[in-house]
């Protein structure tokens, strides 16, 4: 069985879609944000982008959980190197890439309540994003619709493979 990483920039809907996807597929779920050390949360809350040095311990923690405890993880997985590390640790991983226009992302971020990532961080997220390549196991979906429709498409495409 393959693990799944619901990936994308902040505001893409990773947590919502990831949880719904896991429920529909009968799989366990973890929000990768819960594994961030407090220092990362504090830094992002101040509007400071994370560096690779900040992200690597978090990526390793996500990969370890995906390797043994959970089936679906919501995690930005912005860089190819991060995704490669997850595959190295967890084996077969399919990335469910929630992709969308900047305007949609900004609107979604503006409606979130109680999240540590401020809207002004979107630019750094988009600048860091290395879109998955054709050689990666990835299912890309557009986020410009309700989460339930996104999950319907993801489930259909995953089951078709």
Backbone as a printed PyTorch tensor [residue, N CA C, xyz], in Angstrom:
tensor([[[  0.8410,  -1.1910,   0.0000],
         [  0.0000,   0.0000,   0.0000],
         [  0.8760,   1.2410,   0.0000]],

        [[  0.4300,   2.2130,  -0.7010],
         [  1.1450,   3.4790,  -0.8150],
         [  0.6160,   4.4690,   0.2050]],

        [[  1.5150,   5.3030,   0.7020],
         [  1.0940,   6.4060,   1.5380],
         [  0.8010,   7.6070,   0.6600]],

        [[  0.0740,   8.5590,   1.2030],
         [ -0.3090,   9.7560,   0.4590],
         [  0.1080,  11.0000,   1.2210]],

        [[  0.6570,  11.9600,   0.4890],
         [  0.9670,  13.2670,   1.0480],
         [  0.1360,  14.2760,   0.2830]],

        [[ -0.7630,  14.9540,   0.9960],
         [ -1.5610,  16.0180,   0.4040],
         [ -0.7090,  17.2700,   0.5060]],

        [[ -0.2560,  17.7660,  -0.6500],
         [  0.7510,  18.8260,  -0.6810],
         [  0.2440,  20.0740,  -1.3800]],

        [[  0.9340,  21.1780,  -1.1190],
         [  0.6380,  22.4510,  -1.7480],
         [  1.0180,  23.5790,  -0.8110]],

        [[  0.9030,  24.7860,  -1.3120],
         [  1.2450,  25.9470,  -0.5010],
         [  0.1640,  26.2170,   0.5340]],

        [[  0.4550,  27.1080,   1.4310],
         [ -0.4900,  27.4980,   2.4620],
         [ -1.7610,  28.0330,   1.8150]],

        [[ -2.8950,  27.6070,   2.3360],
         [ -4.1800,  28.0640,   1.8070],
         [ -4.7670,  27.1560,   0.7510]],

        [[ -4.0300,  26.1210,   0.3350],
         [ -4.5160,  25.2280,  -0.7220],
         [ -5.6190,  24.2950,  -0.2320]],

        [[ -5.7170,  24.1130,   1.0680],
         [ -6.7520,  23.2320,   1.6120],
         [ -6.2390,  21.8570,   2.0090]],

        [[ -4.9440,  21.7490,   2.2770],
         [ -4.3380,  20.4510,   2.5850],
         [ -5.0080,  19.7530,   3.7640]],

        [[ -5.2390,  20.4650,   4.8350],
         [ -5.8100,  19.8460,   6.0340],
         [ -7.2420,  19.3780,   5.7830]],

        [[ -8.0450,  20.2350,   5.2020],
         [ -9.4440,  19.8900,   4.9380],
         [ -9.5490,  18.7370,   3.9540]],

        [[ -8.8640,  18.8560,   2.8330],
         [ -8.9200,  17.8230,   1.8010],
         [ -8.2770,  16.5300,   2.3000]],

        [[ -7.1570,  16.6500,   2.9990],
         [ -6.4820,  15.4580,   3.5050],
         [ -7.3490,  14.6520,   4.4440]],

        [[ -8.0040,  15.3310,   5.3580],
         [ -8.8700,  14.6350,   6.3070],
         [-10.0520,  13.9750,   5.5970]],

        [[-10.6820,  14.7030,   4.6830],
         [-11.8110,  14.1420,   3.9250],
         [-11.3680,  12.9650,   3.0550]],

        [[-10.2270,  13.1090,   2.3940],
         [ -9.7030,  12.0380,   1.5500],
         [ -9.4550,  10.7710,   2.3910]],

        [[ -8.8040,  10.9300,   3.5240],
         [ -8.5230,   9.7800,   4.3890],
         [ -9.8130,   9.1080,   4.8470]],

        [[-10.8070,   9.9050,   5.2300],
         [-12.0940,   9.3410,   5.6560],
         [-12.7350,   8.5350,   4.5280]],

        [[-12.7660,   9.1190,   3.3460],
         [-13.3910,   8.4470,   2.1950],
         [-12.6740,   7.1600,   1.8130]],

        [[-11.3630,   7.1330,   1.9950],
         [-10.5680,   5.9610,   1.6240],
         [-10.4110,   4.9640,   2.7770]],

        [[-10.9150,   5.3230,   3.9640],
         [-10.7870,   4.4460,   5.1250],
         [ -9.3600,   4.3430,   5.6240]],

        [[ -8.6350,   5.4620,   5.5690],
         [ -7.2260,   5.4950,   5.9380],
         [ -6.9960,   6.4050,   7.1360]],

        [[ -5.8650,   6.2300,   7.7960],
         [ -5.5090,   7.1060,   8.9220],
         [ -4.9350,   8.4130,   8.3810]],

        [[ -5.0780,   9.4710,   9.1770],
         [ -4.7010,  10.8220,   8.7380],
         [ -3.9270,  11.5470,   9.8330]],

        [[ -2.9680,  12.3730,   9.3810],
         [ -2.2170,  13.2500,  10.2840],
         [ -2.0010,  14.5890,   9.6040]],

        [[ -2.2710,  15.6660,  10.3030],
         [ -1.9390,  16.9960,   9.8010],
         [ -0.4770,  17.2470,  10.1400]],

        [[  0.3510,  17.3480,   9.1170],
         [  1.7810,  17.5320,   9.3070],
         [  2.1310,  18.7760,  10.1070]],

        [[  1.2660,  19.7820,  10.0910],
         [  1.5390,  20.9910,  10.8810],
         [  1.6790,  20.6750,  12.3660]],

        [[  1.0270,  19.5970,  12.8160],
         [  1.1010,  19.2420,  14.2380],
         [  2.5010,  18.7810,  14.6430]],

        [[  3.3650,  18.5090,  13.6610],
         [  4.7250,  18.0590,  13.9510],
         [  5.7580,  19.1830,  13.9150]],

        [[  5.3190,  20.3920,  13.5540],
         [  6.2530,  21.5250,  13.5660],
         [  6.7080,  21.8040,  14.9930]],

        [[  8.0050,  22.0140,  15.1920],
         [  8.4390,  22.4640,  16.5140],
         [  7.9130,  23.8790,  16.7780]],

        [[  7.7810,  24.2180,  18.0310],
         [  7.2570,  25.5360,  18.3960],
         [  8.0760,  26.6600,  17.7640]],

        [[  9.3790,  26.4570,  17.6300],
         [ 10.2250,  27.5020,  17.0340],
         [  9.8110,  27.7980,  15.5910]],

        [[  9.4100,  26.7740,  14.8350],
         [  8.9280,  27.0010,  13.4660],
         [  7.6070,  27.7590,  13.4740]],

        [[  6.7090,  27.3680,  14.3470],
         [  5.4040,  28.0300,  14.4400],
         [  5.5930,  29.4970,  14.8180]],

        [[  6.4650,  29.7420,  15.7920],
         [  6.7330,  31.1190,  16.2060],
         [  7.2990,  31.9380,  15.0530]],

        [[  8.2180,  31.3600,  14.3270],
         [  8.8460,  32.0630,  13.2070],
         [  7.8080,  32.4020,  12.1330]],

        [[  6.9880,  31.4300,  11.7490],
         [  5.9690,  31.6860,  10.7270],
         [  4.9300,  32.6870,  11.2240]],

        [[  4.5780,  32.5960,  12.4940],
         [  3.6070,  33.5330,  13.0690],
         [  4.0950,  34.9720,  12.9900]],

        [[  5.4100,  35.1480,  13.0390],
         [  6.0050,  36.4820,  12.9170],
         [  6.1510,  36.9110,  11.4530]],

        [[  5.7590,  36.0340,  10.5350],
         [  5.8660,  36.3570,   9.1140],
         [  7.2300,  36.0750,   8.5280]],

        [[  8.0230,  35.2620,   9.2080],
         [  9.3580,  34.9140,   8.7170],
         [  9.2910,  33.5590,   8.0140]],

        [[  9.7350,  33.4920,   6.7660],
         [  9.7450,  32.2050,   6.0620],
         [ 10.7180,  31.2280,   6.7150]],

        [[ 10.3730,  29.9640,   6.6770],
         [ 11.2680,  28.9340,   7.1790],
         [ 12.4000,  28.7110,   6.1860]],

        [[ 13.5360,  28.3540,   6.7120],
         [ 14.6860,  27.9920,   5.8870],
         [ 14.7150,  26.4670,   5.7490]],

        [[ 15.5960,  25.9790,   4.8900],
         [ 15.7770,  24.5310,   4.8040],
         [ 16.1900,  23.9630,   6.1580]],

        [[ 17.0480,  24.6740,   6.8630],
         [ 17.4860,  24.2000,   8.1830],
         [ 16.3030,  24.0770,   9.1420]],

        [[ 15.3220,  24.9750,   9.0290],
         [ 14.1140,  24.8830,   9.8550],
         [ 13.2420,  23.7100,   9.4240]],

        [[ 13.1630,  23.4920,   8.1230],
         [ 12.2240,  22.5100,   7.5850],
         [ 12.7030,  21.0650,   7.6830]],

        [[ 14.0070,  20.8070,   7.5820],
         [ 14.4680,  19.4180,   7.5270],
         [ 14.0410,  18.5710,   8.7180]],

        [[ 14.1720,  19.0200,   9.9550],
         [ 13.7100,  18.1700,  11.0650],
         [ 12.2090,  17.8680,  10.9660]],

        [[ 11.4490,  18.8480,  10.5160],
         [ 10.0050,  18.6520,  10.3410],
         [  9.7240,  17.6470,   9.2240]],

        [[ 10.3890,  17.7900,   8.0950],
         [ 10.2150,  16.8600,   6.9710],
         [ 10.5580,  15.4430,   7.4120]],

        [[ 11.6480,  15.2940,   8.1500],
         [ 12.0360,  13.9720,   8.6440],
         [ 10.9970,  13.3900,   9.5980]],

        [[ 10.4110,  14.2250,  10.4310],
         [  9.3650,  13.7630,  11.3470],
         [  8.1200,  13.3260,  10.5710]],

        [[  7.7410,  14.0980,   9.5640],
         [  6.5870,  13.7340,   8.7270],
         [  6.8600,  12.4070,   8.0240]],

        [[  8.0410,  12.2720,   7.4370],
         [  8.3990,  11.0480,   6.7130],
         [  8.3750,   9.8300,   7.6370]],

        [[  8.8800,   9.9970,   8.8470],
         [  8.9010,   8.8900,   9.8010],
         [  7.4880,   8.4370,  10.1540]],

        [[  6.5980,   9.3810,  10.3530],
         [  5.2030,   9.0320,  10.6740],
         [  4.5350,   8.3560,   9.4820]],

        [[  4.8180,   8.8320,   8.2930],
         [  4.2490,   8.2510,   7.0740],
         [  4.7850,   6.8380,   6.8550]],

        [[  5.9930,   6.5940,   7.2860],
         [  6.6180,   5.2830,   7.1010],
         [  6.0110,   4.2090,   7.9900]],

        [[  5.4210,   4.6120,   9.1080],
         [  4.9890,   3.5650,  10.0120],
         [  3.6710,   3.7350,  10.7150]],

        [[  3.1500,   4.9460,  10.7740],
         [  1.9840,   5.1570,  11.6320],
         [  0.7480,   5.6630,  10.9150]],

        [[  0.9160,   6.4030,   9.8460],
         [ -0.2450,   6.9990,   9.1920],
         [ -0.1900,   6.7440,   7.6870]],

        [[ -1.3710,   6.8210,   7.0710],
         [ -1.4960,   6.5820,   5.6350],
         [ -1.5420,   7.8660,   4.8190]],

        [[ -2.1280,   8.9200,   5.4050],
         [ -2.3090,  10.1860,   4.6970],
         [ -1.7780,  11.3060,   5.5890]],

        [[ -0.9080,  12.1390,   5.0210],
         [ -0.3610,  13.2710,   5.7590],
         [ -0.5570,  14.5340,   4.9350]],

        [[ -1.0290,  15.5910,   5.5760],
         [ -1.0630,  16.9120,   4.9510],
         [  0.2750,  17.5780,   5.2470]],

        [[  1.0010,  17.9370,   4.1990],
         [  2.3370,  18.5230,   4.3520],
         [  2.6450,  19.3060,   3.0900]],

        [[  3.1520,  20.5100,   3.2380],
         [  3.4030,  21.3530,   2.0680],
         [  4.3190,  20.6930,   1.0480]],

        [[  5.3620,  19.9980,   1.4840],
         [  6.2820,  19.2790,   0.5730],
         [  6.6770,  20.1510,  -0.6160]],

        [[  7.0880,  21.3790,  -0.3180],
         [  7.2910,  22.3780,  -1.3620],
         [  8.4480,  22.0910,  -2.3090]],

        [[  9.4840,  21.4160,  -1.8240],
         [ 10.6580,  21.1930,  -2.6610],
         [ 10.8070,  19.7260,  -3.0540]],

        [[ 11.3960,  19.5230,  -4.2180],
         [ 11.6560,  18.1610,  -4.7010],
         [ 12.4840,  17.3860,  -3.6760]],

        [[ 13.4860,  18.0160,  -3.0960],
         [ 14.3350,  17.3230,  -2.1240],
         [ 13.5210,  16.8240,  -0.9280]],

        [[ 12.5200,  17.5770,  -0.5020],
         [ 11.6740,  17.1460,   0.6120],
         [ 10.8620,  15.9130,   0.2040]],

        [[ 10.3060,  15.9530,  -1.0040],
         [  9.5180,  14.8180,  -1.4910],
         [ 10.4080,  13.5820,  -1.6720]],

        [[ 11.6160,  13.8010,  -2.1760],
         [ 12.5600,  12.6870,  -2.3220],
         [ 12.8580,  12.0570,  -0.9620]],

        [[ 13.0420,  12.8880,   0.0490],
         [ 13.3230,  12.3740,   1.3950],
         [ 12.1480,  11.5510,   1.9180]],

        [[ 10.9310,  12.0170,   1.6800],
         [  9.7550,  11.2700,   2.1320],
         [  9.6910,   9.9090,   1.4550]],

        [[  9.9900,   9.8620,   0.1560],
         [  9.9940,   8.5800,  -0.5570],
         [ 11.1260,   7.6840,  -0.0400]],

        [[ 12.2660,   8.2760,   0.2630],
         [ 13.4030,   7.5150,   0.7760],
         [ 13.0640,   6.8380,   2.1010]],

        [[ 12.3740,   7.5590,   2.9630],
         [ 12.0450,   7.0420,   4.2930],
         [ 10.7920,   6.1620,   4.2690]],

        [[  9.7620,   6.6000,   3.5530],
         [  8.4540,   5.9350,   3.6220],
         [  8.1840,   4.9660,   2.4730]],

        [[  9.0380,   4.9410,   1.4790],
         [  8.7990,   4.0390,   0.3530],
         [  7.8480,   4.6550,  -0.6580]],

        [[  6.9060,   3.8660,  -1.1170],
         [  5.9690,   4.3230,  -2.1510],
         [  5.0550,   5.4090,  -1.5880]],

        [[  5.2030,   6.6010,  -2.1040],
         [  4.3870,   7.7350,  -1.6770],
         [  3.7830,   8.3800,  -2.9200]],

        [[  2.4860,   8.6290,  -2.8630],
         [  1.8120,   9.3790,  -3.9200],
         [  1.5140,  10.7640,  -3.3690]],

        [[  1.9030,  11.7830,  -4.1240],
         [  1.6640,  13.1640,  -3.7140],
         [  0.3980,  13.6580,  -4.3810]],

        [[ -0.5200,  14.1560,  -3.5770],
         [ -1.7770,  14.7240,  -4.0600],
         [ -1.5970,  16.2360,  -4.0190]],

        [[ -1.2900,  16.8110,  -5.1770],
         [ -0.8880,  18.2130,  -5.2920],
         [ -2.1060,  19.1030,  -5.4850]],

        [[ -2.4130,  19.8980,  -4.4600],
         [ -3.5110,  20.8610,  -4.5140],
         [ -2.9490,  22.1480,  -5.0870]],

        [[ -3.3100,  22.4260,  -6.3170],
         [ -2.7350,  23.5260,  -7.0800],
         [ -3.8240,  24.5450,  -7.3770]],

        [[ -3.4550,  25.8060,  -7.3730],
         [ -4.4690,  26.8080,  -7.6700],
         [ -3.9020,  28.1870,  -7.8850]],

        [[ -4.7490,  29.0390,  -8.3960],
         [ -4.3700,  30.4130,  -8.6900],
         [ -4.1170,  31.1940,  -7.4000]],

        [[ -3.2270,  32.1400,  -7.4940],
         [ -2.8770,  32.9870,  -6.3570],
         [ -4.1170,  33.6320,  -5.7340]],

        [[ -5.0360,  34.0800,  -6.5590],
         [ -6.2420,  34.7490,  -6.0600],
         [ -7.0720,  33.8140,  -5.1820]],

        [[ -7.1860,  32.5480,  -5.5910],
         [ -7.9310,  31.5650,  -4.8120],
         [ -7.2290,  31.3070,  -3.4850]],

        [[ -5.9110,  31.1820,  -3.5340],
         [ -5.1350,  30.9530,  -2.3210],
         [ -5.2750,  32.1240,  -1.3470]],

        [[ -5.1830,  33.3540,  -1.8660],
         [ -5.3210,  34.5380,  -1.0080],
         [ -6.7000,  34.5820,  -0.3550]],

        [[ -7.7160,  34.2830,  -1.1400],
         [ -9.0780,  34.3000,  -0.5880],
         [ -9.2240,  33.2680,   0.5210]],

        [[ -8.7310,  32.0890,   0.2830],
         [ -8.8300,  31.0310,   1.2980],
         [ -8.0690,  31.4020,   2.5620]],

        [[ -6.8690,  31.9400,   2.3960],
         [ -6.0890,  32.3200,   3.5720],
         [ -6.7920,  33.4170,   4.3620]],

        [[ -7.4900,  34.3040,   3.6550],
         [ -8.2000,  35.3810,   4.3130],
         [ -9.3760,  34.9210,   5.1450]],

        [[ -9.8880,  33.7260,   4.8490],
         [-11.0480,  33.2010,   5.5720],
         [-10.6900,  32.2030,   6.6720]],

        [[ -9.4060,  31.8810,   6.7880],
         [ -9.0070,  30.9230,   7.8290],
         [ -9.0180,  31.5960,   9.1900]],

        [[ -9.3880,  30.8110,  10.1640],
         [ -9.4110,  31.3090,  11.5410],
         [ -8.4430,  30.5090,  12.3910]],

        [[ -7.6130,  31.1940,  13.1530],
         [ -6.7550,  30.5450,  14.1280],
         [ -5.5490,  29.8150,  13.5630]],

        [[ -5.1720,  30.0860,  12.3290],
         [ -3.9890,  29.4250,  11.7680],
         [ -2.7790,  30.3260,  11.9590]],

        [[ -1.6220,  29.7020,  12.2380],
         [ -0.4150,  30.4730,  12.5410],
         [  0.2150,  31.1220,  11.3140]],

        [[ -0.1410,  30.6910,  10.1130],
         [  0.5000,  31.1980,   8.8920],
         [ -0.2350,  32.4520,   8.3990]],

        [[  0.4080,  33.6260,   8.4870],
         [ -0.2460,  34.8490,   8.0160],
         [ -0.2840,  34.9130,   6.4800]],

        [[ -1.2570,  35.6550,   5.9640],
         [ -1.4330,  35.7970,   4.5130],
         [ -0.1720,  36.2990,   3.8160]],

        [[  0.5810,  37.1540,   4.4900],
         [  1.7630,  37.7340,   3.8490],
         [  2.8360,  36.6920,   3.5510]],

        [[  2.6820,  35.4810,   4.0780],
         [  3.6550,  34.4130,   3.8320],
         [  3.4150,  33.6960,   2.5010]],

        [[  2.3180,  33.9860,   1.8340],
         [  2.0080,  33.2920,   0.5840],
         [  3.1020,  33.4840,  -0.4570]],

        [[  3.6340,  34.6950,  -0.5690],
         [  4.6850,  34.9450,  -1.5600],
         [  5.8940,  34.0300,  -1.3490]],

        [[  6.3110,  33.8670,  -0.1020],
         [  7.4780,  33.0090,   0.1540],
         [  7.1530,  31.5480,  -0.1500]],

        [[  5.9280,  31.1370,   0.1240],
         [  5.5220,  29.7670,  -0.1850],
         [  5.5510,  29.5250,  -1.6990]],

        [[  4.9980,  30.4600,  -2.4490],
         [  4.9830,  30.3210,  -3.9120],
         [  6.3960,  30.3620,  -4.4920]],

        [[  7.2600,  31.1870,  -3.9120],
         [  8.6460,  31.2720,  -4.3880],
         [  9.4240,  29.9860,  -4.0950]],

        [[  9.0880,  29.3200,  -3.0060],
         [  9.7810,  28.0970,  -2.6110],
         [  9.2740,  26.8730,  -3.3700]],

        [[  8.0160,  26.9000,  -3.7780],
         [  7.3950,  25.7400,  -4.4190],
         [  8.1540,  25.2960,  -5.6710]],

        [[  8.5500,  24.0470,  -5.6670],
         [  9.0820,  23.3850,  -6.8560],
         [  8.0080,  22.3970,  -7.2840]],

        [[  7.3170,  22.7530,  -8.3640],
         [  6.1990,  21.9320,  -8.8120],
         [  6.6720,  20.5050,  -9.1070]],

        [[  5.8820,  19.5050,  -8.7390],
         [  6.2840,  18.1230,  -8.9980],
         [  6.5170,  17.8730, -10.4890]],

        [[  7.5340,  17.0770, -10.7660],
         [  7.8790,  16.7590, -12.1380],
         [  7.1380,  15.5260, -12.6370]],

        [[  7.2160,  15.2790, -13.9310],
         [  6.5090,  14.1330, -14.5220],
         [  7.0450,  12.7820, -14.0500]],

        [[  8.2270,  12.7720, -13.4790],
         [  8.8050,  11.5220, -12.9790],
         [  8.4020,  11.2220, -11.5350]],

        [[  7.6180,  12.1100, -10.9220],
         [  7.1620,  11.8970,  -9.5540],
         [  5.7600,  11.2940,  -9.5830]],

        [[  5.4630,  10.4830,  -8.5860],
         [  4.1210,   9.9210,  -8.4510],
         [  3.2250,  11.0040,  -7.8560]],

        [[  2.4790,  11.6730,  -8.7200],
         [  1.6900,  12.8280,  -8.2800],
         [  0.3430,  12.8590,  -8.9920]],

        [[ -0.6660,  13.2640,  -8.2510],
         [ -1.9910,  13.5360,  -8.8010],
         [ -2.2320,  15.0160,  -8.5360]],

        [[ -2.3370,  15.8170,  -9.6020],
         [ -2.5480,  17.2560,  -9.4790],
         [ -4.0220,  17.5770,  -9.6740]],

        [[ -4.5780,  18.3600,  -8.7590],
         [ -5.9620,  18.8200,  -8.8950],
         [ -6.0180,  20.3170,  -8.6580]],

        [[ -6.9440,  20.9610,  -9.3390],
         [ -7.1580,  22.3950,  -9.1550],
         [ -8.0600,  22.6060,  -7.9500]],

        [[ -7.7600,  23.6090,  -7.1650],
         [ -8.4960,  23.8440,  -5.9110],
         [ -9.6660,  24.8060,  -6.0510]],

        [[ -9.9870,  25.2360,  -7.2510],
         [-11.0290,  26.2410,  -7.4430],
         [-12.4330,  25.6330,  -7.4410]],

        [[-12.7400,  24.9020,  -6.3660],
         [-14.0700,  24.3060,  -6.1740],
         [-14.1760,  23.8090,  -4.7490]],

        [[-15.3350,  23.3750,  -4.3350],
         [-15.4960,  22.9340,  -2.9450],
         [-14.6380,  21.7030,  -2.6240]],

        [[-14.2080,  21.5930,  -1.3630],
         [-13.3600,  20.4660,  -0.9580],
         [-13.9460,  19.0950,  -1.3070]],

        [[-15.2550,  18.9270,  -1.1650],
         [-15.8790,  17.6360,  -1.4500],
         [-15.6750,  17.2400,  -2.9090]],

        [[-15.7330,  18.2080,  -3.8250],
         [-15.5160,  17.9160,  -5.2460],
         [-14.0530,  17.5740,  -5.5150]],

        [[-13.1640,  18.2470,  -4.8350],
         [-11.7330,  17.9500,  -4.9670],
         [-11.4690,  16.5170,  -4.5100]],

        [[-12.0520,  16.1470,  -3.3760],
         [-11.8740,  14.7950,  -2.8420],
         [-12.4890,  13.7650,  -3.7830]],

        [[-13.6610,  14.0710,  -4.3470],
         [-14.2690,  13.1500,  -5.3180],
         [-13.2890,  12.8490,  -6.4520]],

        [[-12.6580,  13.8830,  -6.9840],
         [-11.7060,  13.6920,  -8.0790],
         [-10.4870,  12.9030,  -7.6260]],

        [[ -9.9480,  13.2480,  -6.4680],
         [ -8.7710,  12.5350,  -5.9650],
         [ -9.0640,  11.0460,  -5.7710]],

        [[-10.1820,  10.7410,  -5.1350],
         [-10.5390,   9.3410,  -4.8850],
         [-10.7020,   8.5990,  -6.2000]],

        [[-11.3950,   9.2070,  -7.1470],
         [-11.6030,   8.5450,  -8.4520],
         [-10.2700,   8.3000,  -9.1560]],

        [[ -9.3880,   9.2770,  -9.1480],
         [ -8.1040,   9.1330,  -9.8480],
         [ -7.1810,   8.1450,  -9.1500]],

        [[ -7.1820,   8.1390,  -7.8300],
         [ -6.3410,   7.2010,  -7.0860],
         [ -6.8480,   5.7610,  -7.2910]],

        [[ -8.1440,   5.5800,  -7.2460],
         [ -8.7120,   4.2380,  -7.4240],
         [ -8.5410,   3.7340,  -8.8510]],

        [[ -8.4410,   4.6390,  -9.8170],
         [ -8.2740,   4.2650, -11.2160],
         [ -6.8560,   3.7630, -11.5140]],

        [[ -5.9080,   4.1720, -10.6960],
         [ -4.5010,   3.7610, -10.9250],
         [ -4.2330,   2.3440, -10.5330]]])
